[in-house]
Amino acid sequence: MGKTEGQGKKALVIGGGAPNSTLIAGALAAFLAEGIEFDVISASGAGVLMGLLYTAPRDVSPREALMRWAEVGVADSIYKLFPVNYKVFNKPGAQAENFRESMMAQMSKLPTLGVNPFADIFTHHFAEASAKWNDWMHLMMSALSPSDLNSGSLGLCAHLPFLEQSIDFDAVAKMRPEFYINAYNIDRHQMQIWNKDQITAAHVRASLSFPFLYAPTEIDGENFIEGAALDTLNFDPFIPGDDGAPAREADVDTLVVLDILGEDRLIRKPRNLYDAWVRSIITPLVKISKAEQRLFELEHNTNPATGKQRRQMLKVDLMKDVPEQHWPQVLDWSSSNMQLLFDVGYRAGIEFCRTHGDALGVSPKQAPLAA
């Protein structure tokens, strides 16, 4: 459903954050279920990928694309032994790329563990076994893959080799909402914002080039790293320019924020050395995200003369229903964690839509509370 008469533009800000990004995917699936639409989407980091799965997926519906993202986790039995998502983080280099293409072609010819349509009681077990088999095959492929990685490499991983298979880049410029992404130009030392008419696969890879994990992405001879490493929330389209120019989206009157980094409970004692490394990345981003939101609200969304908000700013409480005992695992790439977070995000999105339906200009559709 669209806007009610006289209502201004609605914008969605999708923040960065990777393994717990299925919280965002779930919330976006809820927006689809409830008929919520946005005029503007501004994204950073992993939020760029979530936003494009929501608006321009390839060959599947947006809902299916978002649900598939919840399936990129590694089977728990494997993750306990090898806690790395080798399905997402691939070895870099031409040798590895050629090996992947060859192996994927061969794997596509192998028989899969199917589901007996006449034995529904076994459906779950067959599907689970098939997914685990698939994950073992990917692990073997990853372990056998050659790599060009060496001491002179600029990043550990290949730049999202699955990107073009997931996003329909021909549809990006034609999609309904305005769409903005950010990346940091390390040659000019400034943040770069691209709109939907400019976005290609290279721009998305630039927006996801987190230092050390990925080498900087080169575009037109200049090098870029992930914008979310510095600005976890891309508020730039709603901020006037330093030269007094009006904001790109000055007429937005409702701003919805999906943030999965500005949560103090992400800062906690690590469980092991790998978890300590993950939290060394996340810990500064937690404070950056919280500071960004405060700064935007105080300096750019509050009228100093009246103290009132220039536009309504609503934040979806994505992590409210994460079970307390689950918080140590919330940054895992395990299948169980990613699916749990998708379901939590979906329920948070449904609750948000039903609470703020009037502000969003829709009558909620009463979609089911389970995704």
Protein Blocks (a to p, Z undefined) as FASTA:
>chain_A
ZZdehiacddddddedjklmmmmmmmmmmmmmnopacfbdcdehjllmmmmmmmmcghia
fklmmmmmmmmpccfklmmmmccdfklmccedjklmmmmmmmmmmmmmpccddddfklmk
lmmmmmmmmmmmmmmmmmmmmmmpccfbdfkbcbfbdchkllmmmpcfklmmmpmbdcdd
ddddfklopacdddfklpcfklmmmmmmcghjaccddeehiacddfklmmmbafklmpcc
fkopacfklmbcbdcdddfklcfklpccdfbfklmmmmmmmmmmmmmmmmmmmmmmmmmm
ccfknopafbdcddddfklmgcfklmmmmmpcbfklmmmmmmmmmmmmmmmmmmmmmmno
pacehiafbZZ
